[in-house]
C-alpha cells in the first residue's frame, strides 16, 4: 500500500524569505557553477559534444507507454476525461499563503526539470528529468503518485521543459517536450518532441508509434536560434500549437526571448524532409525578475495561462506572474512589472519546474532532489 503524505507550509514573510534565500545562495546549496550548469548531475553519462542534426538521419521513434503496477489514484477515473478544449481560464486573483505538499510515491525524478498539467485529465501532471536520463516523461497524479512513463526511443541531449497544447499535426492535445538545454551555448540545433497526450489514471497499454513522416503520431522538429546558440531552460507553447516561446537562462544581463512559429507550410516541409530546420526568431529581451544575487535571476521555467494573458516565470529565488493586456503579448515583458507570487520557496532549493493547474487554477511546482524523494507542491487561490 502506498503511503501518501501531504502537508501545508505557511508562506514566510518577505524579509525572512529574502535572508533565507541569501543563505542558500551563499552556501552554494543550489550546486550551480559559474555557467549555471548543475554540479549534482546524474551518474549516467551525458554526451555534450556538438552535434549537427542536419548531418544525421532522422531517427525512427517508438513511443512506448508502460504502466507502473500497484494502486491507482482513487480520483483518476475515465469520467475525468474532459476533451481537448484548452482555452479555459481560472487564474487566481490572489494566491493563498500556504503551500500544499504531496510526497512523490517513487524517487524517479531526481532531476525534475519540467512540469505541465494535463489538458485532458483534471488530476494529473507530466514531468521529466534533466540531461542524463532517457527521452521519457512521467505521469503524476495530483496526490504525488507516479502513474507511469512514456519512453521515446531517440537520443536527446538536454531535456529542459515540457508543455501541453494542441498538436500542430493532429486535432487533439499534445505533449511538447523541449530538448533545448545548452549550458555551454554550443549546440547548432535544438529539438522539440511533440506527441499525443494519453489519458492517465487508466491502464497504459504498450503501443508503438513512429514519426509522422512514416505514418505515426510522434513529431520531432529541429530548429536554430536567431543570433546563434544560447542556454535555454524554459519554454511556453501557444494553446493552439501555433508558436513556441523560448527563454534565455542568464544572470547579469537581459534575458532574450525567441519565438518559433509553426506555420502550415514550414510544418509540411519538416514532415517531408529530415534535414529541414526551422528558425526561432528573436522577439524581445527583458530583465528577469528575482533577487539580484548569483544565479538569483536565471529563468528555469515558464508557463502560459490557458488564454495566454498571464505568464508565470520561475527563477531560482522565486515565482513571478506577468499580466498581459492582450493574449501572448510578449512584447510587453520589458515594460511590465511582474507580481511576486512566492519567494523561493525554501522547500525547493533547486526549483526548475512549474505549471498552472487544471484550467489555470493555482500553481504546481517541484524541485530537483538527488538524495531523497521530493514533494510536489501546490499553491492555490485565496478564494478556494
C-alpha positions as YAML, in Angstrom:
chain: A
units: angstrom
residues:
- id: 1
  name: UNK
  ca: [0.00, 0.00, 0.00]
- id: 2
  name: UNK
  ca: [1.37, 3.37, -0.96]
- id: 3
  name: UNK
  ca: [1.53, 5.93, 1.84]
- id: 4
  name: UNK
  ca: [0.79, 9.46, 0.75]
- id: 5
  name: UNK
  ca: [1.91, 12.41, 2.82]
- id: 6
  name: UNK
  ca: [0.59, 15.91, 2.41]
- id: 7
  name: UNK
  ca: [1.21, 19.00, 4.46]
- id: 8
  name: UNK
  ca: [0.96, 22.75, 4.18]
- id: 9
  name: UNK
  ca: [3.77, 25.27, 4.53]
- id: 10
  name: UNK
  ca: [2.99, 28.78, 5.67]
- id: 11
  name: UNK
  ca: [4.40, 31.44, 3.39]
- id: 12
  name: UNK
  ca: [7.25, 33.21, 5.27]
- id: 13
  name: UNK
  ca: [7.45, 36.96, 5.45]
- id: 14
  name: UNK
  ca: [9.33, 38.64, 2.62]
- id: 15
  name: UNK
  ca: [12.18, 39.61, 4.92]
- id: 16
  name: UNK
  ca: [12.64, 36.14, 6.38]
- id: 17
  name: UNK
  ca: [12.41, 34.50, 2.97]
- id: 18
  name: UNK
  ca: [14.84, 37.01, 1.45]
- id: 19
  name: UNK
  ca: [17.57, 36.37, 4.00]
- id: 20
  name: UNK
  ca: [16.86, 32.64, 3.92]
- id: 21
  name: UNK
  ca: [17.40, 32.63, 0.17]
- id: 22
  name: UNK
  ca: [20.59, 34.62, 0.56]
- id: 23
  name: UNK
  ca: [21.83, 31.96, 2.96]
- id: 24
  name: UNK
  ca: [21.07, 29.27, 0.41]
- id: 25
  name: UNK
  ca: [22.96, 31.07, -2.33]
- id: 26
  name: UNK
  ca: [25.90, 32.00, -0.13]
- id: 27
  name: UNK
  ca: [26.13, 28.38, 1.00]
- id: 28
  name: UNK
  ca: [26.09, 27.17, -2.62]
- id: 29
  name: UNK
  ca: [23.21, 24.84, -1.87]
- id: 30
  name: UNK
  ca: [21.93, 25.32, -5.38]
- id: 31
  name: UNK
  ca: [25.03, 23.49, -6.66]
- id: 32
  name: UNK
  ca: [25.40, 25.67, -9.73]
- id: 33
  name: UNK
  ca: [28.73, 26.56, -11.25]
- id: 34
  name: UNK
  ca: [29.61, 29.87, -12.89]
- id: 35
  name: UNK
  ca: [27.98, 28.76, -16.14]
- id: 36
  name: UNK
  ca: [24.77, 27.75, -14.38]
- id: 37
  name: UNK
  ca: [25.35, 24.05, -15.02]
- id: 38
  name: UNK
  ca: [24.32, 21.65, -12.27]
- id: 39
  name: UNK
  ca: [27.13, 20.00, -10.34]
- id: 40
  name: UNK
  ca: [24.97, 17.30, -8.79]
- id: 41
  name: UNK
  ca: [24.16, 15.59, -12.09]
- id: 42
  name: UNK
  ca: [23.03, 12.07, -12.90]
- id: 43
  name: UNK
  ca: [25.52, 9.24, -12.70]
- id: 44
  name: UNK
  ca: [24.52, 8.42, -16.28]
- id: 45
  name: UNK
  ca: [26.91, 9.63, -18.95]
- id: 46
  name: UNK
  ca: [25.90, 12.71, -20.89]
- id: 47
  name: UNK
  ca: [27.01, 13.40, -24.46]
- id: 48
  name: UNK
  ca: [27.57, 17.16, -24.51]
- id: 49
  name: UNK
  ca: [29.53, 17.14, -27.76]
- id: 50
  name: UNK
  ca: [28.48, 19.37, -30.62]
- id: 51
  name: UNK
  ca: [26.06, 17.55, -32.86]
- id: 52
  name: UNK
  ca: [24.85, 18.85, -36.20]
- id: 53
  name: UNK
  ca: [21.45, 17.22, -36.59]
- id: 54
  name: UNK
  ca: [21.40, 18.10, -40.28]
- id: 55
  name: UNK
  ca: [24.16, 15.54, -40.82]
- id: 56
  name: UNK
  ca: [22.22, 12.79, -39.09]
- id: 57
  name: UNK
  ca: [19.50, 10.57, -40.43]
- id: 58
  name: UNK
  ca: [16.09, 11.26, -38.93]
- id: 59
  name: UNK
  ca: [15.58, 8.56, -36.29]
- id: 60
  name: UNK
  ca: [12.64, 6.24, -36.19]
- id: 61
  name: UNK
  ca: [10.88, 6.77, -32.89]
- id: 62
  name: UNK
  ca: [8.96, 4.20, -30.92]
- id: 63
  name: UNK
  ca: [6.63, 5.64, -28.30]
- id: 64
  name: UNK
  ca: [6.26, 3.06, -25.57]
- id: 65
  name: UNK
  ca: [3.77, 3.63, -22.79]
- id: 66
  name: UNK
  ca: [4.19, 1.48, -19.71]
- id: 67
  name: UNK
  ca: [2.16, 1.36, -16.52]
- id: 68
  name: UNK
  ca: [3.51, 1.00, -13.02]
- id: 69
  name: UNK
  ca: [1.85, -1.84, -11.12]
- id: 70
  name: UNK
  ca: [0.08, -1.09, -7.89]
- id: 71
  name: UNK
  ca: [-2.58, 1.16, -6.51]
- id: 72
  name: UNK
  ca: [-4.05, 3.71, -8.91]
- id: 73
  name: UNK
  ca: [-5.14, 7.08, -7.61]
- id: 74
  name: UNK
  ca: [-8.72, 6.90, -6.43]
- id: 75
  name: UNK
  ca: [-9.66, 10.17, -8.12]
- id: 76
  name: UNK
  ca: [-8.31, 9.15, -11.54]
- id: 77
  name: UNK
  ca: [-11.28, 7.72, -13.44]
- id: 78
  name: UNK
  ca: [-12.34, 7.53, -17.06]
- id: 79
  name: UNK
  ca: [-15.01, 10.11, -16.27]
- id: 80
  name: UNK
  ca: [-12.27, 12.66, -15.67]
- id: 81
  name: UNK
  ca: [-11.64, 12.93, -19.40]
- id: 82
  name: UNK
  ca: [-12.54, 16.50, -20.24]
- id: 83
  name: UNK
  ca: [-11.98, 16.71, -24.00]
- id: 84
  name: UNK
  ca: [-9.35, 18.90, -25.62]
- id: 85
  name: UNK
  ca: [-10.73, 22.40, -25.05]
- id: 86
  name: UNK
  ca: [-7.65, 24.22, -23.82]
- id: 87
  name: UNK
  ca: [-8.66, 27.88, -23.56]
- id: 88
  name: UNK
  ca: [-10.40, 27.91, -20.17]
- id: 89
  name: UNK
  ca: [-9.12, 30.46, -17.67]
- id: 90
  name: UNK
  ca: [-9.48, 30.17, -13.89]
- id: 91
  name: UNK
  ca: [-6.48, 32.29, -12.88]
- id: 92
  name: UNK
  ca: [-6.26, 33.20, -9.19]
- id: 93
  name: UNK
  ca: [-6.77, 36.86, -8.38]
- id: 94
  name: UNK
  ca: [-4.87, 36.29, -5.14]
- id: 95
  name: UNK
  ca: [-2.81, 33.23, -4.28]
- id: 96
  name: UNK
  ca: [-3.02, 31.55, -0.89]
- id: 97
  name: UNK
  ca: [-0.35, 31.98, 1.77]
- id: 98
  name: UNK
  ca: [0.16, 28.24, 2.33]
- id: 99
  name: UNK
  ca: [1.92, 25.72, 0.12]
- id: 100
  name: UNK
  ca: [0.48, 22.20, -0.05]
- id: 101
  name: UNK
  ca: [2.96, 19.35, -0.43]
- id: 102
  name: UNK
  ca: [2.45, 15.82, -1.77]
- id: 103
  name: UNK
  ca: [5.42, 13.45, -1.49]
- id: 104
  name: UNK
  ca: [6.14, 11.52, -4.70]
- id: 105
  name: UNK
  ca: [5.46, 7.80, -4.41]
- id: 106
  name: UNK
  ca: [8.82, 6.92, -6.04]
- id: 107
  name: UNK
  ca: [12.23, 8.54, -6.46]
- id: 108
  name: UNK
  ca: [12.18, 8.61, -10.27]
- id: 109
  name: UNK
  ca: [12.56, 12.35, -10.82]
- id: 110
  name: UNK
  ca: [15.86, 13.25, -9.11]
- id: 111
  name: UNK
  ca: [16.45, 15.95, -11.72]
- id: 112
  name: UNK
  ca: [12.89, 17.13, -12.29]
- id: 113
  name: UNK
  ca: [13.29, 19.84, -14.90]
- id: 114
  name: UNK
  ca: [9.83, 20.39, -16.35]
- id: 115
  name: UNK
  ca: [6.20, 20.22, -15.27]
- id: 116
  name: UNK
  ca: [2.94, 20.53, -17.19]
- id: 117
  name: UNK
  ca: [-0.63, 19.97, -16.06]
- id: 118
  name: UNK
  ca: [-2.74, 17.68, -18.22]
- id: 119
  name: UNK
  ca: [-5.34, 19.20, -20.52]
- id: 120
  name: UNK
  ca: [-7.50, 16.06, -20.66]
- id: 121
  name: UNK
  ca: [-7.46, 14.90, -17.03]
- id: 122
  name: UNK
  ca: [-8.24, 17.17, -14.10]
- id: 123
  name: UNK
  ca: [-5.98, 15.28, -11.70]
- id: 124
  name: UNK
  ca: [-2.66, 14.60, -13.44]
- id: 125
  name: UNK
  ca: [0.59, 16.24, -14.48]
- id: 126
  name: UNK
  ca: [3.60, 15.40, -16.66]
- id: 127
  name: UNK
  ca: [7.25, 15.76, -15.71]
- id: 128
  name: UNK
  ca: [10.72, 14.66, -16.86]
- id: 129
  name: UNK
  ca: [14.34, 14.59, -15.79]
- id: 130
  name: UNK
  ca: [17.20, 16.80, -16.94]
- id: 131
  name: UNK
  ca: [20.07, 15.61, -19.13]
- id: 132
  name: UNK
  ca: [21.37, 12.11, -18.49]
- id: 133
  name: UNK
  ca: [18.07, 10.25, -18.45]
- id: 134
  name: UNK
  ca: [16.26, 8.53, -21.29]
- id: 135
  name: UNK
  ca: [13.98, 10.59, -23.53]
- id: 136
  name: UNK
  ca: [10.90, 9.99, -21.41]
- id: 137
  name: UNK
  ca: [8.14, 11.68, -19.45]
- id: 138
  name: UNK
  ca: [6.36, 10.62, -16.27]
- id: 139
  name: UNK
  ca: [2.66, 10.85, -15.48]
- id: 140
  name: UNK
  ca: [1.95, 12.04, -11.92]
- id: 141
  name: UNK
  ca: [-1.31, 12.28, -10.02]
- id: 142
  name: UNK
  ca: [-2.11, 15.49, -8.15]
- id: 143
  name: UNK
  ca: [-1.53, 13.48, -4.96]
- id: 144
  name: UNK
  ca: [2.08, 12.66, -5.88]
- id: 145
  name: UNK
  ca: [1.65, 9.14, -7.23]
- id: 146
  name: UNK
  ca: [3.90, 8.17, -10.15]
- id: 147
  name: UNK
  ca: [1.36, 6.66, -12.56]
- id: 148
  name: UNK
  ca: [3.62, 5.58, -15.41]
- id: 149
  name: UNK
  ca: [6.07, 6.71, -18.04]
- id: 150
  name: UNK
  ca: [6.27, 7.26, -21.79]
- id: 151
  name: UNK
  ca: [9.59, 6.49, -23.46]
- id: 152
  name: UNK
  ca: [10.66, 7.85, -26.84]
- id: 153
  name: UNK
  ca: [13.31, 5.71, -28.48]
- id: 154
  name: UNK
  ca: [15.54, 8.57, -29.56]
- id: 155
  name: UNK
  ca: [18.68, 10.09, -28.03]
- id: 156
  name: UNK
  ca: [18.06, 13.55, -26.65]
- id: 157
  name: UNK
  ca: [20.82, 15.84, -25.34]
- id: 158
  name: UNK
  ca: [19.33, 18.00, -22.59]
- id: 159
  name: UNK
  ca: [15.60, 17.94, -21.84]
- id: 160
  name: UNK
  ca: [14.68, 21.13, -20.01]
- id: 161
  name: UNK
  ca: [10.94, 21.85, -20.16]
- id: 162
  name: UNK
  ca: [7.55, 20.45, -21.12]
- id: 163
  name: UNK
  ca: [4.19, 21.94, -22.01]
- id: 164
  name: UNK
  ca: [0.74, 20.78, -23.08]
- id: 165
  name: UNK
  ca: [-1.04, 22.35, -26.07]
- id: 166
  name: UNK
  ca: [-2.93, 21.39, -29.19]
- id: 167
  name: UNK
  ca: [-0.97, 19.25, -31.64]
- id: 168
  name: UNK
  ca: [0.19, 21.04, -34.79]
- id: 169
  name: UNK
  ca: [-0.39, 17.86, -36.80]
- id: 170
  name: UNK
  ca: [-3.40, 16.30, -35.07]
- id: 171
  name: UNK
  ca: [-6.71, 17.62, -33.73]
- id: 172
  name: UNK
  ca: [-6.08, 16.78, -30.09]
- id: 173
  name: UNK
  ca: [-3.92, 17.66, -27.08]
- id: 174
  name: UNK
  ca: [-0.18, 17.01, -27.33]
- id: 175
  name: UNK
  ca: [2.81, 16.96, -25.01]
- id: 176
  name: UNK
  ca: [5.63, 19.28, -26.14]
- id: 177
  name: UNK
  ca: [8.98, 18.11, -24.78]
- id: 178
  name: UNK
  ca: [11.88, 20.52, -25.21]
- id: 179
  name: UNK
  ca: [15.39, 19.19, -25.87]
- id: 180
  name: UNK
  ca: [16.68, 22.75, -25.63]
- id: 181
  name: UNK
  ca: [19.30, 22.84, -22.88]
- id: 182
  name: UNK
  ca: [22.71, 24.23, -23.84]
- id: 183
  name: UNK
  ca: [24.78, 25.18, -20.79]
- id: 184
  name: UNK
  ca: [27.87, 25.90, -22.86]
- id: 185
  name: UNK
  ca: [25.95, 27.60, -25.71]
- id: 186
  name: UNK
  ca: [27.45, 25.40, -28.40]
- id: 187
  name: UNK
  ca: [24.52, 23.50, -29.95]
- id: 188
  name: UNK
  ca: [23.78, 24.29, -33.57]
- id: 189
  name: UNK
  ca: [20.25, 22.91, -33.36]
- id: 190
  name: UNK
  ca: [17.64, 22.37, -30.66]
- id: 191
  name: UNK
  ca: [14.67, 20.00, -30.84]
- id: 192
  name: UNK
  ca: [11.05, 19.54, -29.83]
- id: 193
  name: UNK
  ca: [9.26, 16.20, -29.46]
- id: 194
  name: UNK
  ca: [5.50, 16.57, -29.98]
- id: 195
  name: UNK
  ca: [3.21, 13.61, -29.34]
- id: 196
  name: UNK
  ca: [-0.42, 12.98, -28.30]
- id: 197
  name: UNK
  ca: [-1.27, 13.17, -24.63]
- id: 198
  name: UNK
  ca: [-2.83, 9.88, -23.47]
- id: 199
  name: UNK
  ca: [-5.36, 9.62, -20.65]
- id: 200
  name: UNK
  ca: [-3.81, 8.93, -17.25]
- id: 201
  name: UNK
  ca: [-5.17, 7.03, -14.30]
- id: 202
  name: UNK
  ca: [-6.26, 4.32, -16.71]
- id: 203
  name: UNK
  ca: [-4.33, 1.21, -17.72]
- id: 204
  name: UNK
  ca: [-1.45, 2.03, -20.06]
- id: 205
  name: UNK
  ca: [-1.38, -0.47, -22.91]
- id: 206
  name: UNK
  ca: [2.02, -0.79, -24.65]
- id: 207
  name: UNK
  ca: [1.91, 0.78, -28.10]
- id: 208
  name: UNK
  ca: [4.42, 1.50, -30.84]
- id: 209
  name: UNK
  ca: [4.29, 4.65, -32.91]
- id: 210
  name: UNK
  ca: [6.68, 6.26, -35.37]
- id: 211
  name: UNK
  ca: [7.43, 9.69, -36.71]
- id: 212
  name: UNK
  ca: [4.68, 11.35, -38.69]
- id: 213
  name: UNK
  ca: [6.87, 11.02, -41.78]
- id: 214
  name: UNK
  ca: [6.40, 7.24, -41.54]
- id: 215
  name: UNK
  ca: [2.71, 7.36, -40.66]
- id: 216
  name: UNK
  ca: [2.81, 7.71, -36.88]
- id: 217
  name: UNK
  ca: [1.87, 10.42, -34.42]
- id: 218
  name: UNK
  ca: [5.25, 11.45, -32.94]
- id: 219
  name: UNK
  ca: [6.78, 14.54, -34.49]
- id: 220
  name: UNK
  ca: [10.36, 15.76, -33.94]
- id: 221
  name: UNK
  ca: [11.14, 19.32, -35.01]
- id: 222
  name: UNK
  ca: [14.69, 20.69, -35.10]
- id: 223
  name: UNK
  ca: [15.42, 24.39, -35.19]
- id: 224
  name: UNK
  ca: [18.12, 27.00, -34.69]
- id: 225
  name: UNK
  ca: [18.04, 30.23, -32.70]
- id: 226
  name: UNK
  ca: [18.41, 33.55, -34.47]
- id: 227
  name: UNK
  ca: [21.69, 35.14, -33.28]
- id: 228
  name: UNK
  ca: [23.22, 31.76, -32.52]
- id: 229
  name: UNK
  ca: [23.30, 29.30, -29.58]
- id: 230
  name: UNK
  ca: [22.12, 30.24, -26.08]
- id: 231
  name: UNK
  ca: [21.32, 28.47, -22.82]
- id: 232
  name: UNK
  ca: [17.58, 27.70, -22.74]
- id: 233
  name: UNK
  ca: [15.74, 26.06, -19.86]
- id: 234
  name: UNK
  ca: [12.19, 27.38, -20.24]
- id: 235
  name: UNK
  ca: [9.59, 27.28, -22.99]
- id: 236
  name: UNK
  ca: [5.88, 28.02, -23.35]
- id: 237
  name: UNK
  ca: [3.55, 26.96, -26.16]
- id: 238
  name: UNK
  ca: [0.57, 28.77, -27.68]
- id: 239
  name: UNK
  ca: [-2.51, 26.79, -26.59]
- id: 240
  name: UNK
  ca: [-3.42, 26.17, -30.25]
- id: 241
  name: UNK
  ca: [0.09, 24.92, -31.04]
- id: 242
  name: UNK
  ca: [0.88, 27.84, -33.35]
- id: 243
  name: UNK
  ca: [4.07, 29.09, -31.67]
- id: 244
  name: UNK
  ca: [6.66, 28.23, -29.06]
- id: 245
  name: UNK
  ca: [8.47, 30.87, -26.97]
- id: 246
  name: UNK
  ca: [11.92, 30.11, -25.54]
- id: 247
  name: UNK
  ca: [13.59, 31.99, -22.68]
- id: 248
  name: UNK
  ca: [17.29, 32.50, -22.09]
- id: 249
  name: UNK
  ca: [18.81, 31.47, -18.76]
- id: 250
  name: UNK
  ca: [21.37, 34.15, -17.95]
- id: 251
  name: UNK
  ca: [22.48, 36.26, -14.98]
- id: 252
  name: UNK
  ca: [23.60, 39.88, -15.00]
- id: 253
  name: UNK
  ca: [22.08, 40.93, -18.32]
- id: 254
  name: UNK
  ca: [18.75, 40.93, -20.13]
- id: 255
  name: UNK
  ca: [17.21, 37.56, -20.98]
- id: 256
  name: UNK
  ca: [16.35, 37.08, -24.64]
- id: 257
  name: UNK
  ca: [13.07, 35.57, -25.84]
- id: 258
  name: UNK
  ca: [12.68, 33.71, -29.16]
- id: 259
  name: UNK
  ca: [9.51, 32.71, -30.97]
- id: 260
  name: UNK
  ca: [9.32, 29.57, -33.09]
- id: 261
  name: UNK
  ca: [6.32, 29.93, -35.40]
- id: 262
  name: UNK
  ca: [4.88, 26.72, -36.76]
- id: 263
  name: UNK
  ca: [3.17, 27.66, -39.99]
- id: 264
  name: UNK
  ca: [1.45, 25.03, -42.10]
- id: 265
  name: UNK
  ca: [3.99, 25.41, -44.90]
- id: 266
  name: UNK
  ca: [7.00, 25.02, -42.61]
- id: 267
  name: UNK
  ca: [5.46, 22.02, -40.87]
- id: 268
  name: UNK
  ca: [4.79, 20.42, -44.22]
- id: 269
  name: UNK
  ca: [8.46, 20.83, -45.15]
- id: 270
  name: UNK
  ca: [9.51, 19.38, -41.78]
- id: 271
  name: UNK
  ca: [7.24, 16.39, -42.41]
- id: 272
  name: UNK
  ca: [8.73, 15.77, -45.83]
- id: 273
  name: UNK
  ca: [12.44, 16.30, -45.13]
- id: 274
  name: UNK
  ca: [14.52, 15.09, -42.20]
- id: 275
  name: UNK
  ca: [17.09, 17.80, -42.99]
- id: 276
  name: UNK
  ca: [14.67, 20.75, -42.88]
- id: 277
  name: UNK
  ca: [15.42, 23.10, -39.97]
- id: 278
  name: UNK
  ca: [13.23, 25.91, -38.70]
- id: 279
  name: UNK
  ca: [14.49, 29.13, -37.12]
- id: 280
  name: UNK
  ca: [13.26, 30.69, -33.89]
- id: 281
  name: UNK
  ca: [13.09, 34.47, -34.28]
- id: 282
  name: UNK
  ca: [14.36, 36.82, -31.56]
- id: 283
  name: UNK
  ca: [11.30, 38.84, -30.47]
- id: 284
  name: UNK
  ca: [12.28, 40.68, -27.28]
- id: 285
  name: UNK
  ca: [14.56, 40.80, -24.25]
- id: 286
  name: UNK
  ca: [13.82, 41.78, -20.67]
- id: 287
  name: UNK
  ca: [15.33, 41.89, -17.22]
- id: 288
  name: UNK
  ca: [14.31, 38.68, -15.48]
- id: 289
  name: UNK
  ca: [12.73, 39.08, -12.04]
- id: 290
  name: UNK
  ca: [14.22, 37.76, -8.82]
- id: 291
  name: UNK
  ca: [16.75, 38.69, -6.16]
- id: 292
  name: UNK
  ca: [19.94, 40.07, -7.77]
- id: 293
  name: UNK
  ca: [22.36, 37.55, -6.25]
- id: 294
  name: UNK
  ca: [24.45, 34.94, -8.04]
- id: 295
  name: UNK
  ca: [22.11, 32.72, -10.11]
- id: 296
  name: UNK
  ca: [19.14, 34.51, -8.50]
- id: 297
  name: UNK
  ca: [17.62, 35.81, -11.75]
- id: 298
  name: UNK
  ca: [18.21, 32.85, -14.03]
- id: 299
  name: UNK
  ca: [14.98, 31.73, -15.68]
- id: 300
  name: UNK
  ca: [14.43, 28.00, -15.16]
- id: 301
  name: UNK
  ca: [10.75, 27.59, -16.09]
- id: 302
  name: UNK
  ca: [7.77, 29.45, -17.57]
- id: 303
  name: UNK
  ca: [4.12, 28.69, -18.21]
- id: 304
  name: UNK
  ca: [1.32, 30.49, -20.03]
- id: 305
  name: UNK
  ca: [-2.24, 30.66, -18.74]
- id: 306
  name: UNK
  ca: [-4.78, 28.83, -20.95]
- id: 307
  name: UNK
  ca: [-5.79, 32.05, -22.72]
- id: 308
  name: UNK
  ca: [-2.25, 33.39, -22.96]
- id: 309
  name: UNK
  ca: [-2.89, 36.56, -20.94]
- id: 310
  name: UNK
  ca: [-0.73, 35.60, -17.93]
- id: 311
  name: UNK
  ca: [2.82, 34.26, -17.81]
- id: 312
  name: UNK
  ca: [4.50, 32.52, -14.88]
- id: 313
  name: UNK
  ca: [8.27, 32.95, -14.68]
- id: 314
  name: UNK
  ca: [10.36, 30.89, -12.32]
- id: 315
  name: UNK
  ca: [13.85, 31.90, -11.25]
- id: 316
  name: UNK
  ca: [15.97, 30.34, -8.52]
- id: 317
  name: UNK
  ca: [14.81, 32.93, -5.99]
- id: 318
  name: UNK
  ca: [11.08, 32.90, -6.63]
- id: 319
  name: UNK
  ca: [7.95, 32.60, -8.75]
- id: 320
  name: UNK
  ca: [6.53, 35.66, -10.55]
- id: 321
  name: UNK
  ca: [3.47, 36.32, -12.69]
- id: 322
  name: UNK
  ca: [3.17, 38.77, -15.59]
- id: 323
  name: UNK
  ca: [-0.25, 40.14, -16.59]
- id: 324
  name: UNK
  ca: [-0.55, 40.97, -20.29]
- id: 325
  name: UNK
  ca: [-3.04, 43.48, -21.71]
- id: 326
  name: UNK
  ca: [-3.70, 41.08, -24.61]
- id: 327
  name: UNK
  ca: [-3.01, 37.38, -25.19]
- id: 328
  name: UNK
  ca: [0.59, 36.38, -25.90]
- id: 329
  name: UNK
  ca: [1.85, 39.97, -25.62]
- id: 330
  name: UNK
  ca: [5.49, 39.06, -25.06]
- id: 331
  name: UNK
  ca: [6.50, 42.49, -26.36]
- id: 332
  name: UNK
  ca: [5.14, 43.85, -23.05]
- id: 333
  name: UNK
  ca: [7.71, 41.96, -20.94]
- id: 334
  name: UNK
  ca: [10.35, 44.75, -20.90]
- id: 335
  name: UNK
  ca: [7.85, 47.31, -19.53]
- id: 336
  name: UNK
  ca: [5.63, 45.13, -17.32]
- id: 337
  name: UNK
  ca: [6.23, 44.89, -13.58]
- id: 338
  name: UNK
  ca: [5.63, 41.27, -12.52]
- id: 339
  name: UNK
  ca: [3.66, 40.27, -9.44]
- id: 340
  name: UNK
  ca: [5.62, 38.34, -6.84]
- id: 341
  name: UNK
  ca: [3.78, 35.07, -6.21]
- id: 342
  name: UNK
  ca: [6.26, 33.39, -3.88]
- id: 343
  name: UNK
  ca: [9.87, 33.84, -2.80]
- id: 344
  name: UNK
  ca: [11.86, 30.64, -3.06]
- id: 345
  name: UNK
  ca: [10.25, 28.55, -1.76]
- id: 346
  name: UNK
  ca: [12.90, 27.38, 0.68]
- id: 347
  name: UNK
  ca: [11.45, 23.86, 0.42]
- id: 348
  name: UNK
  ca: [12.60, 23.80, -3.24]
- id: 349
  name: UNK
  ca: [16.36, 24.52, -3.17]
- id: 350
  name: UNK
  ca: [16.74, 23.88, -6.90]
- id: 351
  name: UNK
  ca: [13.36, 24.57, -8.41]
- id: 352
  name: UNK
  ca: [13.33, 24.30, -12.19]
- id: 353
  name: UNK
  ca: [9.73, 23.32, -12.96]
- id: 354
  name: UNK
  ca: [6.29, 24.85, -12.59]
- id: 355
  name: UNK
  ca: [2.86, 24.84, -14.21]
- id: 356
  name: UNK
  ca: [-0.54, 26.40, -13.91]
- id: 357
  name: UNK
  ca: [-3.10, 23.90, -12.61]
- id: 358
  name: UNK
  ca: [-6.21, 22.49, -14.22]
- id: 359
  name: UNK
  ca: [-7.71, 25.19, -16.48]
- id: 360
  name: UNK
  ca: [-5.24, 27.68, -14.98]
- id: 361
  name: UNK
  ca: [-6.32, 27.20, -11.37]
- id: 362
  name: UNK
  ca: [-3.40, 27.51, -8.92]
- id: 363
  name: UNK
  ca: [0.29, 26.76, -9.46]
- id: 364
  name: UNK
  ca: [2.18, 23.46, -9.25]
- id: 365
  name: UNK
  ca: [5.95, 23.19, -8.78]
- id: 366
  name: UNK
  ca: [8.70, 20.70, -8.00]
- id: 367
  name: UNK
  ca: [12.44, 20.79, -7.26]
- id: 368
  name: UNK
  ca: [15.33, 18.56, -8.14]
- id: 369
  name: UNK
  ca: [16.32, 16.20, -5.34]
- id: 370
  name: UNK
  ca: [19.26, 13.82, -5.67]
- id: 371
  name: UNK
  ca: [19.19, 12.26, -2.22]
- id: 372
  name: UNK
  ca: [15.53, 11.68, -1.38]
- id: 373
  name: UNK
  ca: [12.02, 11.63, -2.76]
- id: 374
  name: UNK
  ca: [10.83, 15.21, -3.13]
- id: 375
  name: UNK
  ca: [7.47, 16.90, -2.73]
- id: 376
  name: UNK
  ca: [5.11, 18.04, -5.45]
- id: 377
  name: UNK
  ca: [3.87, 21.48, -4.35]
- id: 378
  name: UNK
  ca: [0.59, 23.28, -4.97]
- id: 379
  name: UNK
  ca: [-0.24, 26.94, -4.37]
- id: 380
  name: UNK
  ca: [-3.97, 27.53, -4.60]
- id: 381
  name: UNK
  ca: [-6.24, 30.56, -4.76]
- id: 382
  name: UNK
  ca: [-7.07, 32.58, -1.66]
- id: 383
  name: UNK
  ca: [-10.76, 32.18, -2.50]
- id: 384
  name: UNK
  ca: [-10.64, 28.33, -2.53]
...
